[in-house]
């Protein structure tokens, strides 16, 4: 079995500080829109948009940390922009319903972030398993960024891992004698059905060989596998 190269990626900047900066930007947008148009505050709508942008990019802890200042600000804007009458049961009820609805959206954003993180973890576990295949093999994410290679890949191609990991597949893999992919094998893979495997002749460094190309999963969590045979 080929020796495995550890998966290496650039340190993620998706921490609490940039997340809080995004929250600050959202608050500035709310204040600008409220002052520009007047009337009902845009805080709940913009706030929910910010939360779900956070859920797509940041871990659950960062989303939860950002939820607190957001809900305080949204509640503040709902109270003062709406001119809530403390003697009116209807006004108070409307305020609490809107505030709690926003809080519920925040909890949903945290859950969404947690689910995404778990999917990413499963994906990387699968990548590590695929690295163990004793054949020249490349694994990329849905964007075509190379995530993993085995030592036999480097031996066969004459390339180093610095020339592979983090680079795009179309930039390092050439194409010859395309059969099913008329012009662009990578675009053919993107448009092919999930779990479909096709064969194509590829040029990879000094290695020119027939390869099997397939995909596991769909959307942004898909993994592309190229095995030279």
FIKOLZA-1660 file (N, C-alpha, C; in steps of 0.1 Angstrom, whole numbers, plus 5000, padded with zeros to 4 digits):
% residues 229
   i   px   py   pz ch aa at
   1 5008 4988 5000  A  X  N
   1 5000 5000 5000  A  X CA
   1 5009 5012 5000  A  X  C
   2 5005 5022 4992  A  X  N
   2 5013 5034 4991  A  X CA
   2 5012 5042 5004  A  X  C
   3 5024 5049 5006  A  X  N
   3 5024 5058 5018  A  X CA
   3 5015 5069 5016  A  X  C
   4 5009 5074 5027  A  X  N
   4 4999 5084 5026  A  X CA
   4 5005 5098 5028  A  X  C
   5 5001 5107 5021  A  X  N
   5 5005 5121 5023  A  X CA
   5 4994 5128 5032  A  X  C
   6 4998 5134 5042  A  X  N
   6 4988 5141 5051  A  X CA
   6 4980 5151 5043  A  X  C
   7 4967 5152 5046  A  X  N
   7 4959 5163 5040  A  X CA
   7 4964 5176 5046  A  X  C
   8 4967 5185 5038  A  X  N
   8 4971 5199 5043  A  X CA
   8 4963 5209 5036  A  X  C
   9 4958 5218 5044  A  X  N
   9 4950 5229 5038  A  X CA
   9 4954 5242 5045  A  X  C
  10 4951 5253 5038  A  X  N
  10 4955 5266 5044  A  X CA
  10 4947 5268 5057  A  X  C
  11 4952 5274 5067  A  X  N
  11 4945 5276 5079  A  X CA
  11 4932 5284 5076  A  X  C
  12 4921 5280 5082  A  X  N
  12 4909 5286 5080  A  X CA
  12 4908 5299 5088  A  X  C
  13 4903 5309 5081  A  X  N
  13 4901 5322 5088  A  X CA
  13 4887 5324 5093  A  X  C
  14 4879 5313 5093  A  X  N
  14 4865 5313 5096  A  X CA
  14 4864 5312 5112  A  X  C
  15 4870 5322 5119  A  X  N
  15 4869 5322 5133  A  X CA
  15 4859 5333 5138  A  X  C
  16 4859 5335 5151  A  X  N
  16 4849 5344 5157  A  X CA
  16 4851 5359 5153  A  X  C
  17 4864 5363 5151  A  X  N
  17 4866 5377 5148  A  X CA
  17 4860 5381 5134  A  X  C
  18 4863 5374 5123  A  X  N
  18 4857 5378 5111  A  X CA
  18 4842 5376 5111  A  X  C
  19 4836 5367 5119  A  X  N
  19 4822 5365 5120  A  X CA
  19 4816 5377 5127  A  X  C
  20 4822 5382 5137  A  X  N
  20 4817 5394 5144  A  X CA
  20 4818 5407 5135  A  X  C
  21 4828 5407 5126  A  X  N
  21 4829 5418 5117  A  X CA
  21 4818 5418 5107  A  X  C
  22 4814 5406 5103  A  X  N
  22 4802 5404 5094  A  X CA
  22 4790 5409 5101  A  X  C
  23 4788 5406 5114  A  X  N
  23 4777 5411 5122  A  X CA
  23 4777 5426 5122  A  X  C
  24 4789 5432 5125  A  X  N
  24 4790 5447 5125  A  X CA
  24 4786 5453 5112  A  X  C
  25 4790 5446 5101  A  X  N
  25 4786 5451 5087  A  X CA
  25 4771 5450 5086  A  X  C
  26 4765 5439 5090  A  X  N
  26 4750 5438 5090  A  X CA
  26 4743 5449 5097  A  X  C
  27 4748 5452 5109  A  X  N
  27 4742 5463 5117  A  X CA
  27 4743 5476 5110  A  X  C
  28 4755 5479 5104  A  X  N
  28 4756 5491 5096  A  X CA
  28 4746 5492 5085  A  X  C
  29 4744 5481 5078  A  X  N
  29 4734 5481 5067  A  X CA
  29 4720 5484 5072  A  X  C
  30 4717 5477 5084  A  X  N
  30 4704 5480 5090  A  X CA
  30 4702 5494 5093  A  X  C
  31 4711 5500 5100  A  X  N
  31 4710 5514 5104  A  X CA
  31 4709 5523 5091  A  X  C
  32 4717 5520 5081  A  X  N
  32 4716 5528 5069  A  X CA
  32 4702 5527 5062  A  X  C
  33 4697 5515 5061  A  X  N
  33 4684 5513 5055  A  X CA
  33 4673 5520 5063  A  X  C
  34 4674 5518 5076  A  X  N
  34 4664 5524 5085  A  X CA
  34 4664 5539 5084  A  X  C
  35 4676 5545 5083  A  X  N
  35 4676 5560 5082  A  X CA
  35 4672 5565 5068  A  X  C
  36 4674 5557 5058  A  X  N
  36 4671 5560 5044  A  X CA
  36 4656 5560 5041  A  X  C
  37 4650 5549 5046  A  X  N
  37 4636 5547 5042  A  X CA
  37 4626 5550 5053  A  X  C
  38 4631 5550 5066  A  X  N
  38 4622 5552 5077  A  X CA
  38 4612 5541 5078  A  X  C
  39 4602 5543 5086  A  X  N
  39 4591 5532 5088  A  X CA
  39 4597 5520 5095  A  X  C
  40 4591 5508 5093  A  X  N
  40 4595 5496 5100  A  X CA
  40 4609 5493 5098  A  X  C
  41 4616 5488 5108  A  X  N
  41 4630 5485 5108  A  X CA
  41 4632 5473 5099  A  X  C
  42 4644 5473 5092  A  X  N
  42 4648 5462 5084  A  X CA
  42 4656 5451 5092  A  X  C
  43 4658 5454 5105  A  X  N
  43 4666 5445 5114  A  X CA
  43 4663 5430 5113  A  X  C
  44 4651 5426 5114  A  X  N
  44 4648 5411 5114  A  X CA
  44 4653 5405 5101  A  X  C
  45 4649 5411 5089  A  X  N
  45 4652 5405 5076  A  X CA
  45 4667 5405 5074  A  X  C
  46 4674 5416 5076  A  X  N
  46 4689 5417 5074  A  X CA
  46 4696 5408 5084  A  X  C
  47 4691 5408 5096  A  X  N
  47 4697 5399 5106  A  X CA
  47 4696 5384 5103  A  X  C
  48 4685 5380 5098  A  X  N
  48 4683 5366 5094  A  X CA
  48 4693 5363 5082  A  X  C
  49 4694 5372 5073  A  X  N
  49 4703 5370 5061  A  X CA
  49 4718 5368 5067  A  X  C
  50 4722 5377 5076  A  X  N
  50 4735 5376 5082  A  X CA
  50 4737 5363 5089  A  X  C
  51 4727 5358 5096  A  X  N
  51 4728 5345 5104  A  X CA
  51 4731 5334 5094  A  X  C
  52 4724 5333 5083  A  X  N
  52 4725 5322 5074  A  X CA
  52 4737 5323 5065  A  X  C
  53 4743 5335 5063  A  X  N
  53 4756 5336 5057  A  X CA
  53 4766 5331 5067  A  X  C
  54 4765 5334 5079  A  X  N
  54 4774 5328 5090  A  X CA
  54 4773 5313 5090  A  X  C
  55 4761 5308 5089  A  X  N
  55 4759 5293 5090  A  X CA
  55 4766 5286 5078  A  X  C
  56 4767 5293 5067  A  X  N
  56 4774 5287 5055  A  X CA
  56 4789 5287 5056  A  X  C
  57 4795 5296 5064  A  X  N
  57 4809 5298 5064  A  X CA
  57 4816 5295 5077  A  X  C
  58 4809 5296 5089  A  X  N
  58 4815 5295 5102  A  X CA
  58 4810 5284 5110  A  X  C
  59 4818 5279 5120  A  X  N
  59 4814 5268 5129  A  X CA
  59 4802 5273 5138  A  X  C
  60 4795 5263 5144  A  X  N
  60 4784 5266 5153  A  X CA
  60 4787 5275 5164  A  X  C
  61 4800 5274 5170  A  X  N
  61 4803 5283 5181  A  X CA
  61 4804 5297 5177  A  X  C
  62 4809 5300 5165  A  X  N
  62 4810 5314 5160  A  X CA
  62 4796 5319 5157  A  X  C
  63 4787 5311 5152  A  X  N
  63 4774 5315 5149  A  X CA
  63 4766 5318 5162  A  X  C
  64 4768 5309 5172  A  X  N
  64 4761 5312 5185  A  X CA
  64 4767 5324 5191  A  X  C
  65 4780 5327 5190  A  X  N
  65 4785 5339 5196  A  X CA
  65 4779 5352 5189  A  X  C
  66 4777 5351 5176  A  X  N
  66 4772 5362 5169  A  X CA
  66 4757 5364 5171  A  X  C
  67 4750 5353 5175  A  X  N
  67 4736 5354 5177  A  X CA
  67 4732 5364 5188  A  X  C
  68 4740 5364 5199  A  X  N
  68 4737 5373 5211  A  X CA
  68 4737 5388 5207  A  X  C
  69 4748 5394 5201  A  X  N
  69 4747 5408 5198  A  X CA
  69 4736 5411 5188  A  X  C
  70 4734 5401 5178  A  X  N
  70 4724 5404 5168  A  X CA
  70 4710 5404 5174  A  X  C
  71 4706 5395 5183  A  X  N
  71 4693 5395 5189  A  X CA
  71 4691 5407 5198  A  X  C
  72 4701 5411 5205  A  X  N
  72 4700 5423 5213  A  X CA
  72 4697 5435 5204  A  X  C
  73 4704 5436 5193  A  X  N
  73 4703 5448 5184  A  X CA
  73 4689 5447 5177  A  X  C
  74 4685 5435 5173  A  X  N
  74 4672 5434 5166  A  X CA
  74 4660 5438 5176  A  X  C
  75 4661 5433 5188  A  X  N
  75 4651 5436 5198  A  X CA
  75 4651 5451 5201  A  X  C
  76 4662 5457 5201  A  X  N
  76 4663 5472 5204  A  X CA
  76 4656 5479 5192  A  X  C
  77 4659 5475 5180  A  X  N
  77 4654 5482 5168  A  X CA
  77 4639 5480 5168  A  X  C
  78 4634 5468 5171  A  X  N
  78 4620 5465 5170  A  X CA
  78 4612 5473 5181  A  X  C
  79 4619 5475 5192  A  X  N
  79 4612 5482 5203  A  X CA
  79 4611 5497 5200  A  X  C
  80 4622 5503 5196  A  X  N
  80 4622 5518 5194  A  X CA
  80 4617 5522 5180  A  X  C
  81 4620 5514 5170  A  X  N
  81 4615 5518 5157  A  X CA
  81 4600 5516 5156  A  X  C
  82 4595 5506 5163  A  X  N
  82 4580 5503 5162  A  X CA
  82 4572 5511 5172  A  X  C
  83 4579 5518 5180  A  X  N
  83 4572 5526 5190  A  X CA
  83 4563 5518 5199  A  X  C
  84 4568 5507 5205  A  X  N
  84 4560 5498 5212  A  X CA
  84 4553 5505 5224  A  X  C
  85 4540 5504 5225  A  X  N
  85 4533 5509 5237  A  X CA
  85 4532 5498 5248  A  X  C
  86 4539 5501 5259  A  X  N
  86 4539 5491 5270  A  X CA
  86 4525 5488 5276  A  X  C
  87 4516 5497 5273  A  X  N
  87 4502 5495 5278  A  X CA
  87 4494 5487 5268  A  X  C
  88 4499 5484 5257  A  X  N
  88 4492 5477 5246  A  X CA
  88 4496 5462 5246  A  X  C
  89 4486 5454 5249  A  X  N
  89 4489 5439 5248  A  X CA
  89 4493 5435 5234  A  X  C
  90 4486 5441 5224  A  X  N
  90 4489 5438 5210  A  X CA
  90 4503 5442 5206  A  X  C
  91 4507 5454 5210  A  X  N
  91 4521 5458 5207  A  X CA
  91 4531 5449 5213  A  X  C
  92 4529 5446 5226  A  X  N
  92 4539 5438 5233  A  X CA
  92 4539 5424 5227  A  X  C
  93 4527 5418 5224  A  X  N
  93 4527 5405 5218  A  X CA
  93 4534 5405 5204  A  X  C
  94 4532 5415 5196  A  X  N
  94 4538 5416 5183  A  X CA
  94 4554 5416 5185  A  X  C
  95 4558 5424 5194  A  X  N
  95 4572 5426 5197  A  X CA
  95 4579 5413 5201  A  X  C
  96 4572 5405 5210  A  X  N
  96 4578 5393 5215  A  X CA
  96 4578 5382 5204  A  X  C
  97 4567 5382 5196  A  X  N
  97 4566 5372 5185  A  X CA
  97 4577 5374 5175  A  X  C
  98 4580 5386 5171  A  X  N
  98 4590 5389 5162  A  X CA
  98 4604 5387 5167  A  X  C
  99 4606 5390 5180  A  X  N
  99 4619 5388 5186  A  X CA
  99 4622 5373 5188  A  X  C
 100 4612 5365 5193  A  X  N
 100 4614 5351 5194  A  X CA
 100 4615 5344 5181  A  X  C
 101 4608 5349 5171  A  X  N
 101 4610 5343 5157  A  X CA
 101 4624 5345 5152  A  X  C
 102 4630 5356 5155  A  X  N
 102 4643 5359 5151  A  X CA
 102 4653 5350 5159  A  X  C
 103 4650 5348 5172  A  X  N
 103 4658 5339 5180  A  X CA
 103 4658 5325 5175  A  X  C
 104 4646 5320 5171  A  X  N
 104 4644 5307 5165  A  X CA
 104 4652 5306 5152  A  X  C
 105 4652 5316 5144  A  X  N
 105 4660 5316 5131  A  X CA
 105 4675 5314 5135  A  X  C
 106 4679 5321 5146  A  X  N
 106 4693 5320 5150  A  X CA
 106 4697 5305 5154  A  X  C
 107 4687 5299 5162  A  X  N
 107 4690 5285 5166  A  X CA
 107 4690 5276 5153  A  X  C
 108 4682 5279 5143  A  X  N
 108 4682 5271 5131  A  X CA
 108 4695 5273 5124  A  X  C
 109 4701 5285 5124  A  X  N
 109 4714 5288 5117  A  X CA
 109 4725 5280 5124  A  X  C
 110 4724 5280 5138  A  X  N
 110 4734 5272 5145  A  X CA
 110 4734 5257 5141  A  X  C
 111 4721 5252 5141  A  X  N
 111 4720 5238 5137  A  X CA
 111 4725 5235 5123  A  X  C
 112 4722 5244 5114  A  X  N
 112 4726 5243 5100  A  X CA
 112 4742 5243 5099  A  X  C
 113 4748 5252 5107  A  X  N
 113 4762 5252 5107  A  X CA
 113 4768 5239 5113  A  X  C
 114 4762 5234 5123  A  X  N
 114 4767 5221 5129  A  X CA
 114 4765 5210 5119  A  X  C
 115 4754 5209 5111  A  X  N
 115 4752 5199 5101  A  X CA
 115 4763 5200 5090  A  X  C
 116 4766 5212 5086  A  X  N
 116 4776 5214 5076  A  X CA
 116 4790 5210 5080  A  X  C
 117 4793 5213 5093  A  X  N
 117 4806 5209 5098  A  X CA
 117 4807 5193 5099  A  X  C
 118 4796 5187 5102  A  X  N
 118 4796 5172 5103  A  X CA
 118 4798 5166 5089  A  X  C
 119 4791 5172 5079  A  X  N
 119 4793 5168 5065  A  X CA
 119 4807 5169 5060  A  X  C
 120 4813 5180 5064  A  X  N
 120 4827 5183 5060  A  X CA
 120 4836 5173 5067  A  X  C
 121 4833 5169 5079  A  X  N
 121 4841 5159 5086  A  X CA
 121 4840 5145 5079  A  X  C
 122 4828 5141 5076  A  X  N
 122 4826 5129 5069  A  X CA
 122 4834 5129 5055  A  X  C
 123 4833 5140 5048  A  X  N
 123 4840 5141 5035  A  X CA
 123 4855 5139 5037  A  X  C
 124 4861 5145 5047  A  X  N
 124 4875 5144 5049  A  X CA
 124 4879 5130 5054  A  X  C
 125 4870 5123 5061  A  X  N
 125 4873 5109 5065  A  X CA
 125 4873 5100 5052  A  X  C
 126 4864 5103 5043  A  X  N
 126 4863 5096 5031  A  X CA
 126 4876 5098 5022  A  X  C
 127 4881 5111 5022  A  X  N
 127 4893 5114 5015  A  X CA
 127 4905 5106 5020  A  X  C
 128 4906 5105 5033  A  X  N
 128 4917 5097 5039  A  X CA
 128 4916 5083 5035  A  X  C
 129 4904 5077 5034  A  X  N
 129 4903 5063 5030  A  X CA
 129 4907 5062 5015  A  X  C
 130 4903 5071 5007  A  X  N
 130 4906 5070 4993  A  X CA
 130 4921 5072 4990  A  X  C
 131 4928 5079 4999  A  X  N
 131 4942 5081 4998  A  X CA
 131 4950 5068 4999  A  X  C
 132 4944 5058 5005  A  X  N
 132 4950 5045 5007  A  X CA
 132 4950 5036 4995  A  X  C
 133 4943 5040 4984  A  X  N
 133 4943 5031 4972  A  X CA
 133 4957 5030 4966  A  X  C
 134 4962 5018 4964  A  X  N
 134 4976 5017 4959  A  X CA
 134 4977 5019 4944  A  X  C
 135 4971 5030 4939  A  X  N
 135 4972 5034 4925  A  X CA
 135 4974 5049 4924  A  X  C
 136 4980 5054 4913  A  X  N
 136 4980 5068 4912  A  X CA
 136 4966 5074 4913  A  X  C
 137 4963 5083 4922  A  X  N
 137 4950 5087 4925  A  X CA
 137 4950 5101 4929  A  X  C
 138 4940 5109 4925  A  X  N
 138 4938 5123 4929  A  X CA
 138 4924 5124 4934  A  X  C
 139 4922 5132 4945  A  X  N
 139 4909 5135 4950  A  X CA
 139 4907 5150 4951  A  X  C
 140 4896 5155 4946  A  X  N
 140 4894 5169 4947  A  X CA
 140 4880 5172 4952  A  X  C
 141 4878 5184 4956  A  X  N
 141 4864 5188 4961  A  X CA
 141 4856 5192 4949  A  X  C
 142 4844 5197 4951  A  X  N
 142 4835 5201 4941  A  X CA
 142 4840 5212 4932  A  X  C
 143 4848 5220 4937  A  X  N
 143 4854 5232 4929  A  X CA
 143 4866 5228 4921  A  X  C
 144 4870 5215 4922  A  X  N
 144 4882 5210 4915  A  X CA
 144 4895 5212 4922  A  X  C
 145 4895 5217 4935  A  X  N
 145 4907 5219 4942  A  X CA
 145 4912 5205 4947  A  X  C
 146 4924 5202 4945  A  X  N
 146 4930 5189 4949  A  X CA
 146 4931 5188 4964  A  X  C
 147 4926 5178 4970  A  X  N
 147 4926 5176 4984  A  X CA
 147 4936 5166 4989  A  X  C
 148 4938 5156 4981  A  X  N
 148 4947 5145 4986  A  X CA
 148 4953 5137 4974  A  X  C
 149 4965 5132 4976  A  X  N
 149 4971 5123 4966  A  X CA
 149 4979 5112 4974  A  X  C
 150 4982 5101 4968  A  X  N
 150 4990 5091 4974  A  X CA
 150 5005 5092 4969  A  X  C
 151 5014 5086 4975  A  X  N
 151 5028 5086 4971  A  X CA
 151 5030 5081 4957  A  X  C
 152 5022 5071 4954  A  X  N
 152 5024 5065 4940  A  X CA
 152 5020 5075 4929  A  X  C
 153 5011 5084 4933  A  X  N
 153 5008 5095 4923  A  X CA
 153 5020 5104 4920  A  X  C
 154 5027 5107 4931  A  X  N
 154 5039 5115 4929  A  X CA
 154 5050 5108 4921  A  X  C
 155 5052 5095 4924  A  X  N
 155 5062 5087 4918  A  X CA
 155 5059 5086 4903  A  X  C
 156 5046 5084 4899  A  X  N
 156 5042 5082 4885  A  X CA
 156 5043 5095 4877  A  X  C
 157 5040 5106 4884  A  X  N
 157 5039 5119 4876  A  X CA
 157 5052 5127 4877  A  X  C
 158 5060 5124 4887  A  X  N
 158 5072 5132 4888  A  X CA
 158 5069 5146 4894  A  X  C
 159 5058 5148 4900  A  X  N
 159 5054 5160 4906  A  X CA
 159 5055 5159 4921  A  X  C
 160 5056 5170 4928  A  X  N
 160 5057 5171 4942  A  X CA
 160 5043 5175 4948  A  X  C
 161 5041 5172 4960  A  X  N
 161 5028 5175 4966  A  X CA
 161 5026 5190 4966  A  X  C
 162 5037 5198 4967  A  X  N
 162 5035 5213 4966  A  X CA
 162 5029 5217 4953  A  X  C
 163 5031 5209 4942  A  X  N
 163 5026 5212 4929  A  X CA
 163 5012 5207 4927  A  X  C
 164 5006 5201 4937  A  X  N
 164 4993 5195 4936  A  X CA
 164 4983 5199 4946  A  X  C
 165 4986 5198 4959  A  X  N
 165 4976 5201 4969  A  X CA
 165 4972 5216 4969  A  X  C
 166 4959 5218 4968  A  X  N
 166 4955 5232 4968  A  X CA
 166 4953 5238 4954  A  X  C
 167 4958 5231 4944  A  X  N
 167 4957 5236 4930  A  X CA
 167 4944 5230 4923  A  X  C
 168 4940 5236 4912  A  X  N
 168 4928 5231 4905  A  X CA
 168 4932 5219 4896  A  X  C
 169 4923 5209 4895  A  X  N
 169 4926 5198 4886  A  X CA
 169 4928 5202 4872  A  X  C
 170 4919 5211 4866  A  X  N
 170 4921 5214 4852  A  X CA
 170 4935 5221 4850  A  X  C
 171 4941 5227 4860  A  X  N
 171 4954 5233 4858  A  X CA
 171 4966 5224 4858  A  X  C
 172 4964 5212 4863  A  X  N
 172 4975 5203 4864  A  X CA
 172 4973 5190 4856  A  X  C
 173 4961 5187 4852  A  X  N
 173 4958 5175 4844  A  X CA
 173 4953 5179 4830  A  X  C
 174 4961 5174 4820  A  X  N
 174 4957 5176 4806  A  X CA
 174 4949 5165 4801  A  X  C
 175 4943 5167 4789  A  X  N
 175 4934 5158 4783  A  X CA
 175 4938 5154 4769  A  X  C
 176 4936 5141 4766  A  X  N
 176 4939 5135 4753  A  X CA
 176 4929 5125 4750  A  X  C
 177 4925 5124 4737  A  X  N
 177 4917 5113 4732  A  X CA
 177 4904 5112 4740  A  X  C
 178 4897 5123 4742  A  X  N
 178 4885 5123 4749  A  X CA
 178 4874 5115 4742  A  X  C
 179 4867 5107 4749  A  X  N
 179 4857 5099 4743  A  X CA
 179 4843 5105 4746  A  X  C
 180 4839 5104 4759  A  X  N
 180 4826 5109 4763  A  X CA
 180 4827 5124 4765  A  X  C
 181 4838 5129 4769  A  X  N
 181 4840 5144 4771  A  X CA
 181 4845 5150 4759  A  X  C
 182 4837 5156 4751  A  X  N
 182 4841 5161 4738  A  X CA
 182 4852 5171 4738  A  X  C
 183 4852 5181 4747  A  X  N
 183 4862 5191 4748  A  X CA
 183 4868 5193 4762  A  X  C
 184 4860 5191 4772  A  X  N
 184 4865 5194 4785  A  X CA
 184 4860 5183 4795  A  X  C
 185 4869 5175 4799  A  X  N
 185 4865 5163 4807  A  X CA
 185 4860 5168 4821  A  X  C
 186 4866 5179 4826  A  X  N
 186 4862 5184 4839  A  X CA
 186 4847 5189 4838  A  X  C
 187 4844 5197 4828  A  X  N
 187 4830 5201 4827  A  X CA
 187 4821 5189 4825  A  X  C
 188 4826 5179 4818  A  X  N
 188 4818 5167 4816  A  X CA
 188 4815 5160 4829  A  X  C
 189 4825 5160 4838  A  X  N
 189 4823 5154 4851  A  X CA
 189 4812 5162 4859  A  X  C
 190 4813 5175 4859  A  X  N
 190 4804 5184 4866  A  X CA
 190 4790 5181 4862  A  X  C
 191 4787 5179 4849  A  X  N
 191 4774 5178 4844  A  X CA
 191 4769 5163 4844  A  X  C
 192 4778 5154 4847  A  X  N
 192 4774 5140 4847  A  X CA
 192 4766 5136 4860  A  X  C
 193 4757 5126 4859  A  X  N
 193 4749 5122 4871  A  X CA
 193 4758 5117 4882  A  X  C
 194 4753 5118 4894  A  X  N
 194 4761 5114 4906  A  X CA
 194 4764 5099 4905  A  X  C
 195 4776 5095 4909  A  X  N
 195 4780 5081 4909  A  X CA
 195 4783 5076 4895  A  X  C
 196 4783 5084 4885  A  X  N
 196 4786 5080 4872  A  X CA
 196 4801 5080 4870  A  X  C
 197 4806 5069 4864  A  X  N
 197 4821 5068 4862  A  X CA
 197 4823 5067 4847  A  X  C
 198 4833 5076 4843  A  X  N
 198 4836 5075 4828  A  X CA
 198 4851 5074 4827  A  X  C
 199 4856 5069 4816  A  X  N
 199 4870 5068 4814  A  X CA
 199 4875 5078 4803  A  X  C
 200 4887 5083 4805  A  X  N
 200 4893 5092 4796  A  X CA
 200 4908 5092 4797  A  X  C
 201 4915 5094 4786  A  X  N
 201 4930 5095 4786  A  X CA
 201 4935 5108 4791  A  X  C
 202 4943 5108 4801  A  X  N
 202 4948 5121 4807  A  X CA
 202 4963 5122 4807  A  X  C
 203 4968 5134 4806  A  X  N
 203 4982 5136 4808  A  X CA
 203 4984 5143 4821  A  X  C
 204 4992 5137 4830  A  X  N
 204 4994 5142 4843  A  X CA
 204 5009 5141 4846  A  X  C
 205 5016 5153 4845  A  X  N
 205 5030 5153 4847  A  X CA
 205 5037 5145 4836  A  X  C
 206 5045 5135 4839  A  X  N
 206 5051 5127 4829  A  X CA
 206 5043 5114 4827  A  X  C
 207 5032 5113 4834  A  X  N
 207 5023 5101 4833  A  X CA
 207 5012 5104 4823  A  X  C
 208 5011 5096 4813  A  X  N
 208 5000 5096 4803  A  X CA
 208 4993 5083 4804  A  X  C
 209 4981 5083 4808  A  X  N
 209 4974 5070 4811  A  X CA
 209 4959 5072 4810  A  X  C
 210 4953 5060 4809  A  X  N
 210 4938 5061 4809  A  X CA
 210 4934 5062 4824  A  X  C
 211 4923 5069 4826  A  X  N
 211 4919 5072 4840  A  X CA
 211 4904 5070 4841  A  X  C
 212 4900 5066 4853  A  X  N
 212 4886 5065 4856  A  X CA
 212 4882 5077 4865  A  X  C
 213 4872 5084 4861  A  X  N
 213 4868 5096 4868  A  X CA
 213 4854 5095 4873  A  X  C
 214 4852 5097 4886  A  X  N
 214 4838 5096 4892  A  X CA
 214 4836 5106 4903  A  X  C
 215 4824 5106 4907  A  X  N
 215 4820 5116 4918  A  X CA
 215 4812 5109 4928  A  X  C
 216 4815 5113 4941  A  X  N
 216 4807 5108 4952  A  X CA
 216 4800 5120 4958  A  X  C
 217 4787 5120 4961  A  X  N
 217 4780 5131 4966  A  X CA
 217 4776 5141 4956  A  X  C
 218 4770 5151 4960  A  X  N
 218 4765 5162 4951  A  X CA
 218 4767 5175 4957  A  X  C
 219 4765 5186 4949  A  X  N
 219 4766 5199 4954  A  X CA
 219 4780 5203 4959  A  X  C
 220 4781 5212 4968  A  X  N
 220 4794 5217 4973  A  X CA
 220 4801 5206 4981  A  X  C
 221 4794 5195 4985  A  X  N
 221 4801 5185 4993  A  X CA
 221 4805 5173 4985  A  X  C
 222 4804 5174 4971  A  X  N
 222 4808 5164 4962  A  X CA
 222 4824 5162 4963  A  X  C
 223 4828 5150 4960  A  X  N
 223 4842 5147 4959  A  X CA
 223 4844 5140 4945  A  X  C
 224 4855 5145 4938  A  X  N
 224 4858 5140 4925  A  X CA
 224 4870 5130 4927  A  X  C
 225 4870 5119 4921  A  X  N
 225 4881 5109 4922  A  X CA
 225 4886 5106 4908  A  X  C
 226 4899 5107 4906  A  X  N
 226 4906 5104 4894  A  X CA
 226 4916 5092 4897  A  X  C
 227 4913 5081 4891  A  X  N
 227 4923 5069 4893  A  X CA
 227 4929 5065 4880  A  X  C
 228 4942 5066 4880  A  X  N
 228 4949 5062 4867  A  X CA
 228 4951 5047 4867  A  X  C
 229 4948 5041 4856  A  X  N
 229 4948 5026 4855  A  X CA
 229 4958 5021 4845  A  X  C
% end
